[in-house]
Amino acid sequence: MQRRRLRGACLQCVRRKRKCDHKHPRCSQCVKNDQVCQPQTFKTSTPAVFSTSQPGTSPSAASEPLPTGSEPQPGPLLREAPVAHNLPPSATFFQGVLGDATDQSSHGEAHSNISPEPSGLAIVNYDIGLTTDESEQIELINSSPSSFQVPQIQIADGTFDSAIPFPFLSLPADNETSELDDSGQIILASNVADLPIITDPSDDGNPGGFHPIFATDRLYCPMPWPDDMLASPERRFLWQYFLSIAEADFLCLDWGDVGHFYGFQHPYITTLPHMALSNNALRASIFCFAASQYQLRHSEGSFERIKALTGSEAVMALSTQNTQVTDDNNLLSMISAATLLHYFGTERHDYLRFASRLVKLFLTRAQSGQGSLPSFPEVSLSEFRWSVISTLCSIRQPSPPLGDEICTMIEMRDSEIQQKYSTAFQRWISHPIYTFSPRLVNPLLRIGRLLERQLSQLGDPDIQLDDSWLTKVNEAEEMLLHARECDMNVSASALGSADPAAVLALNESMYAAGSILLYARINALPATAPFVRRQTQLVTTEIAKIPANSHVSFAIVFPLFVAGCEAIEQQMRDTIVELLREPKGITFNRGDLVGALQNIWAIRDLEPGLPWPYWVEKVEPQYRISCLM
């Protein structure tokens, strides 16, 4: 198999036999000698999902030719959900999972480094008391937003401290056989026909256009299979489906903007699969997530049983691992698992609180120098913090509230803010995983906690805002203004920022949304106040700069919904409704975003002077959105 080739020295440096530092758009040597920097074009491994050209980019920047000897991949079966056969060559995934840039030349070599732990899922009963190394009790409380749908297959709603039997654990079918082909891929002899079949939209519903999306020649097969995946073709399909979603929808950046960075790899493809193959809790959470995605995108219940089963397995695996001494890598895997279960789990537990304690333990270890520093902390921590922000800044509070301690202890450290995932992004204002400035994360966490405290007053009249309230509001305002000032200083510096235009637009809209949350909600400025109207207009203006086919558009739900709650002009409302009607990217069970805004507008038009959080009290329960991801 042909090895991937990376960007080489520029043409001027090659001719003069000097060292090139590969900087873009001009290397340091060319800048120093005032020469035209002509980078040499090599073939790169560009994921298929980024192959479409974006406005303002050349075809060569937005898409790369397939490596020699590779067969062209079929077109995507879904507009927003590429399926198993819409993937790059499997070698891309092997190298991504192993975190190996170029040294693996065959599937066999790549897989030899993977040694997943046995799943251990055949145990019938578990003792699931939750403790940490610090003898601190971590509990998954049997409460969460009411959007969780408890499936029929669930045994009971009992507390998380009781042993739960699982008599319905899936076992290999008697007639299921498999064999290996010459390349080490598993060929299923049966059960393939029972898996979902969908149609390619380009076939216009012609029955001849139906394809089994579990076709074995399209699978990415980790070898050796973990026990739970080896026993179930459904899980192998869900694994492949997860990989396709992770590559297509997780990263809110366009490949034309980041693919030229030297040594850049997709942060999700190079971390989550590798973590999941050696961690039962994360792997089960991924199966549950993938099953949920399939149901939400295809409006059918093909994987209801496996979703319920893997959701329960993930909870019990988290409980079991939590009682054991674990390294930092397993801590990060557990954090990722709990974050996925917060939105896609089948059992109602306080996943955010559980994950927050693990984050505290991980950050404490990192600060004290204990344990080995893992190579991929930012994906897990970034996804968790963004989940907390999107939950706290929604119009439905977590139950029970997270509280000041948790929101403070999970804030980003200065070193994390400066790191920005990779040195390739040092001149960016924005973080490649958040797709907005990392300096904005801590202010949003503080603002979210203040909003949560205000919402708590609706359910408990005894909760009163004490003397420290004004101090905390001032601290949040100071943090927001300081973050904004730092980012503006970077933009005004001699080098400036290297963020793509769409990413800059999203960052501006996020700052405007943060200002709306602070001043319109917490400080009770009316929606008719000039400042609030300017910030609301700024959100829609900046979002309009993001091309509709850009991956950056996957991240517009948060600022648009926040601005929509304060929008009073009909034209602006119509614009927001049009943009939110079909959110792109990962499919969440958010509820009806447009219906929620229309309900809010009806309430606020009827009582224009009603402040936050009292207008939330009048919102119908089905429209109390709890997810702004």
N, C-alpha and C positions, 0 to 999 in steps of 0.2 A: 504494500500500500504506500502511496506517495506521501512523504512527510509534508506537513504544512510549512510554508516558507513565510518568514516574517519580513517586515520592511527593512531594507538594507540602507547603507550609507547613501547620501545624495550623490548625484552625478559629479558635481564639482569636487567633492572630497575624494571620490574614487579616482578621478583623473590625477589629482595632486597627491594621492597616497597619504592623506591626513585623516585623523580620527574624527568621525562624525557623531554628534550627540543626538541625532534624529529629531531635534526639536521641530515643532510645526508652528507656522508655515515655513520658517527659515531656520536652519541650524545655526549654531553660534559662529561657526567658521565662516559661513556665507555672510552673516550679519557683520562680522568683524572686517571682512574684505570687501564688503559692499558688492556681493555677487548674487546672481539669480540662483536660488536654491531649487534644484530639480530632483525631487525624490525619485528613486528607482521604483518601478511598479512590480511587485511580486504578487503571486497568488496568495490570498489569505483565506482562512476558513470563516466565511461569513454565514451566520445562521440564516436559514431560509426565510424566517419570518421578517427579517430586515431587508429583504431583497427588493422591495418596492422603492422607487425613487421618491424623494421628498422634494417639495418646492424649493428651488434655490440650490439644489445640489445636482452635480453632474451624474450621469448614469454610472460612471465608474466609481463614484464615491458612494453611491447608494446601493449598488449591487455588485457582486463579484461572480465571475464564471465558476462553474462547477469544476472541481479538480479533475484532472485527466483520468479517464477510466470510470468516472462516476456516471450513473444513469440519472437523467433528469427526474426530479421529484414531481409527483402529481400536484395539481393545484389544491388549495385548501378546500375542505368540505364545508367549512362554516366561515362566515365573514369575520367573526371575532373569536372563534374557537378552533384553531388548527388541530387536526386529529393526528392519529399515530402515523399515518403515511405521509404527512406534510412536514417531515423532519429532515435535517441535514444528514449526511452519512453518519453511520453509527460511531465512527471513529471520533467524531467531534464530541459525542457524549462520553465515550470512554475516557478521552483525555480530560474532559471537564470534570467528571466525577473523581478521577484520580488526582486532579490538580497538577497534571503533568503537561507542560506546554508542548514539547516536541519529541521527547525521547522514546515514546512508545511507537513501535512500528507494526504491531499486530494486535488483534483482539486478545490473543492468548497472553502476550506480554503484559497488556494493560490489566487484565483481570488477575494476574498472579499476585498483585499487591493487595487485593481486597480480602479481608478475613472477617466477615460479619460474624457477630455473636449469634449463637442459636437463639431463636425467637422465644422459646420457652412458653409458648402460648397454649400448650396442652394441659396446663394446670387447671384444675376445676375450681378450687377455692383459693382466695387470696386474703391475707390479713393486711388491710390497707390503712394502717395508721400512718400519719404523715409527720415526719420529723426531719430536721436538717442536722448537718454536722455541728451546728451551734446549739443543739438541743432546743431549737426554736420550732414550735408547732406550726406547720403549714397545712392549712386545710382547704379543700375544695368544697366550699359551702354550697349547700343544695339550693342555690338561688342565682338567678341571672335574668337578663331581659327576657320578656315573655315571647320574643320572637323564636326562641328555641322550640323546635317541634320534636316532642318526645315520640319516637316511633312505637308502633304496636309491638315490635319484637322485644322491647326493653322489659327486663325482668320486673323491676320495681322502682319506685321513686325513693327508696330508702336512703338513709344517710350514707355518706361516703365512708363511714367508719365500719360498716358491716361487711361481712364476707358475702360475695355474690357468686352463686354458681352459674356456670356458662355451659349448659348441656348442648347448646346449638353451635358449638365451635365447628367450623367447616373442616371436613376431612377429605382426603383425595378420593375421587370417585373410583369404584372398582374397575371401571372400564377405561380409566384415563391412563394413557401410556404416552411416553415421549421418547425421543431419541435425539442425538446430536448430529448435525450435519458436519461437513468438513471444516467449516469455519468456527465451530463451537457453538452455533446458535441452536436453541431448542426448537424442535419441530413437534408440534402437538399432533397426536394421532386422532384425538377426539375432542369434543366439547367446544371446538371453535365455532361450530354452527349455532351454538346456543347463545353466543355473545351478541351484543347489539350490532345492528346493521343500519347505516344511514346512507343518505343519497347525496351525491355531489350536486350542489345547486346549478352547476353548469350543464347538467343533464336534463334540466327542466322536468324532473319527476319521471323520466323514462326508466322503467324497471331495469333496463339493461345497464343503467348507470349506478346501480347499487353495488357497494363494495363493503366487505367485512372489514371494519377498522381494526380488527384484531388479527389481521393477516400476519403470519409468522415471519415473512420476509421483511416486515417493516418494524420489527421489535428491536428495542435496545435491551439486551439481555445481560444483566450483571452476572458474572460467573465467579464463584458458585452462587446459585440462587440461595437466599435465605430460606429457612424451612417453611415459613408461612407463605412465601411466594411460590415455592416449588409445589406446594400442595394445592394451589388454586389458580386456574387460568384467569379467573376474574381479577385477582390481585395483580397478575402480570399485566393484564390490560390496563388496570387503573394506574399502575406504575408508569406505563408508557404514556397514558393520557395526561398524567401529572407533568411529565417531562415536556410534553408539547405545550401545555399551558404555561409552565414556568418560563420556557424560552420565549413564548409569544407575548405573554401578558404581564409578567411580573415587573420587568424593567421598563420604566416610563421614559425611555430615551430612544432616539433614532440611531440606527446603526451607522448611518452616514456621518453622524456627529462624533461617534466614539470608536468606530471600527478601525480608524487609522492610528489610534494610540498604541504605542509600542508595548507589546506584552499584555494588552487588555484582554480580559476574559469575562464572559457573562457572569456576574457575581452570584446569581442564583443557581445556574447550571453547574458551577464549579464548587458549590458548597452544600446545598441541601441534599442532593442525591448521595454524596459521599457521607454526610452525617447520618442519613437515614439508613443506609445499608448496615451500619453498626449500632443502631439504636432502635429498639423495638417500639418505644413510645412515639418517636417521630415518624417511623415508617407506618405505623397504624394510623396516625393522624393524617398522613399524606393520603393513604387509601380512603379515609373518611372524607377528606377534602375533595379528592378527585371524583368520588362517587357523587358528592353534593354538586360539584361543577357540572357533571354530566346530566344530572336531573334538572338543574336550573337552566341549562342551555338547551336541552332537548325536551323538556316538559314531560318527562316520563319517569316511572319508578323502577327501572330495570335493576338498579343497584340498591334498593331500599334495605334489603336484608344485610348485604355486605357493609353498607354504611353504618347501620346500627351496631353490627358486630365489631367492626374495626374501631368505631367510636368508643365502645365499652372497653375494648382491649387497650386502647391508648390511655384511657383513664387509669386502668389498673396497672399498666406498665409505668406510668408516671408515679403512682403511689409506691410501687415496689422499688423503683430506682431512687426515690426520694429518701428511703430508709437506709440506703447504702452509701458508703463513702464513694464519691464520684469525682472524676477529673473535670477540668474546665470544659473540655470538648463535649462531654456528656451533659454538663450544665447548659451549654448553649443549645444542644439538641432538645433538651426538655423545655427550654424557653420557647423555641420554635414550635414545638408540639403544642404547648399550652396556648400559644398565640393563634395557631390554626383552629384549635378546638373552641376558642372563644366565639368565633363566628360560625363554625361549621360542625361543632360537636353535637352529638345526639343526646347527651345527658346534660342536665342543668347543674353546673358547678361554677364556683367563682374562679374561673381560669386566670383572669387578669391579676387577681390578688396572689394566686399561687405563683404565677410567672414573675411577679414583681419581687417576691421574696428570693427567688432564684437569681434575679438580676442583681439584687442587693448583695447576695453571697458572692456572685461572680465578680462584681466590681470591688468588693472588699478584698477578695483574694488578689485581684490585679493590683490594687493600690499598695498592699502589704508585700507584694512580690512573691506570694505563695503560689505554688503550682506552676505549671508550664503555660506560657502564653500561646493560646491557640491561634491558628493562622486565619481564621474566618469569623471574628467576633461581630463584625459590623452588620452582617445580614440579619442575624438573630436579634440583636439589640435594636436595630433600626426598625424592623417590622414590629417589634413589641411596643416601642415608644410611639410609633405612628398609630398603632391600634388603640393605645391609651388616649392619645390626643383626639382621635376621631370619635371615640366613645364619650369622653368628657365634654367635648364641644358640640355634641348632638343635642337633641331636645328630649332625651330620656336618660336619666341618670343610672349608673350602675347600682345594683342592689345586692349587698349593702355598699355605701359609698367607699371609695378607695381611701380617702383621707389625706391629710397633709403629709404625713410621714412618708407614705409610699411615693407620692408625686415628687417629693423633694429628693428622695434617695435614688431615683432612677434618672435624674437629670444627667445630661451629657457633661463629661469632663472636658477641660480645655484641650487636652491632648486628642480626644476624639474629634472635637470640632475642627482642629487643625489638620487631622489626618485625611479626612474626606475619602476614605476607602483605598485610594491609590495615589501615588505621586503624580500620575498623569492628570489628576484633577486639581493640582495645587493652584492653578490660576483661575479656577472656577469659583464663583461665589456659591453656587449650589452644590449640594451633595448628590452624587449619582443615584443613590438609593431613594432618598427622600424626594429628589427632584426639586428641592427648594433649599434655601440656606440652612445649614446646620445650626447657625446662631439663632434661628427662629424656634428651634425645638423647645428649649427651656422656657422661653416666654409663653409658648402655647401650653406647655404643661402647667405652668402657674395659673394662667388664665382659665384653663380647663378645670382646675381644682376649685377656683373661685365660683365658676358657673355651677359646678356640682353642688357646692355648699348652698348657693341660692336656690337651686331646685329642691334641695332637701327640705327647705322651709315649707314647701307645698304639702309634703306628706306628714310633716311633724311641726305643728305650730309652736312647740316648745323650743325649737331651735332658734336662737337669737344671734344676730351678728354682734360679736363682742367688740371690745375696744381695739383689738388687734386687726380688725377687718380693714380699716382704712390704711394701716401700715402695709398689709399684704397687697392691697390694690396698688398702692404707690410703688411697691417693689416690682410688681408685675409690669407696671407702666415703664419704670426705669429700665427693666431688662429688655422690653420691646424696643424702646427708643435707642438704647445702646447697641442692640443688634443691628438695627437699621443704620445707625451712624457708621458702624464698622464696615458694613457692606457697601455703603456709599463711598467710604474712603478708599476701599479696594477699587471700585469702579473709576474713581477720579484719579487714581495713582498713575504713574508714568506707563506702567505695563498694562493697566486696565484689567478687565476680566475677559476670560475666554469662553464664557458660557454661550451656547447657541441661542439664537433669538427666541425660539419657542420656550426654552428653559428660563430665560430671563423674564419673559412675559408671565410664566407661571409663578415665578418667585415674587414678582410685583403683586400679582393677585393674592398670593398667600399673605403678604404683609398687609394688604388692604383688608383681607378677611380677619386677620388678627386685630387690626384697629377697630373693626366693626364689633367684634366680640368684646373688646375691652371697653369701648366708649358707649356703644349703643346698648349693650346688654348690662354689663357690670355697672357702668356709670349712669345708665338710664337716660342717655340722650335720645330724644324722639327720632323716628325715622325721617321726619321732615327737617331736621337740623341740617344746615349746609354741609357740615363736615361729614356726616353720615351719608348724605346723598352723593358727595364727591367720592367717598370711598366705595360706595356701591357701584357707581358709574365706572370707577377705575377697574373694578373686578371684571365687569363685562367687556370693557375696552381691551384689557390685556388678554383675556381669554380669546377674544376675537382674533388676536394675532397668531394664535396657535393653529396650524393647518389641521383640518378635520382628519386627515389620514396620518397624522403624526402620533407616535406612541406617547408623546407628552400629553396628549388629550385624554389619556387614561386617568390622569390625576386631577381632573377639574371639578369633581363632585364636591369636594370640601369647600373651596372658595365660592362656587356658584350657589350652593345651598345656603351658606351663611349670608351671602349678599342677598339672595332671594327673600329671606325672611324680612329684610328691611326695605325691599324694593317697593316704590309707590307709583312710579310711572308705568303706564300700561305697556309702552313699547319695550321697556326694560324687562318687564315681567314676561312678555312674549318671547324675548330673546333667551331668557334663562330657561323657560319651559322647553323651547326647541332644543337647547343644548343638553338638557337633563332627561329628555324623553327616552333616549336609548344610551345609557352609560356604557362606555367601552372598557376593555380590560377584563380583570377578574370579575366574575359574576357573583355578587353578594345578594343575600336575601334581605335587601335594605327595606323593602316595602315600596310603596308608591310615592316616589319623590315628588312627582308633579302634583299628585293628589294632595300630598301633605302641604305643599306650598300654597295651593289654591285654598285649602282649608284655613291656613294661617292668614292669607290675604283677606278672606271673608271676615275673619274675626277682627283683624286690625283695622279694616276699613269701617267696620261697624263701631269699634271703640278705638279711635286713633290714639288716644292718650294712654292706653293701657300698657304699662311697662313690662319688661322681662322681670321675673319669670311668670307673671300673672296671666299673660296671654297664652303661655304654654298650658296652663291649667285648663283652658277652654278647648284645646286641640283634642280632636277625637282620638281615642286610644290607638286605633289602627294607623294613625298618621304620626305617631310619636316616633320619629326615625331615630334609631340607635346606632347607625353605622354611616359614617361619611367617608369611608375609604374610597 
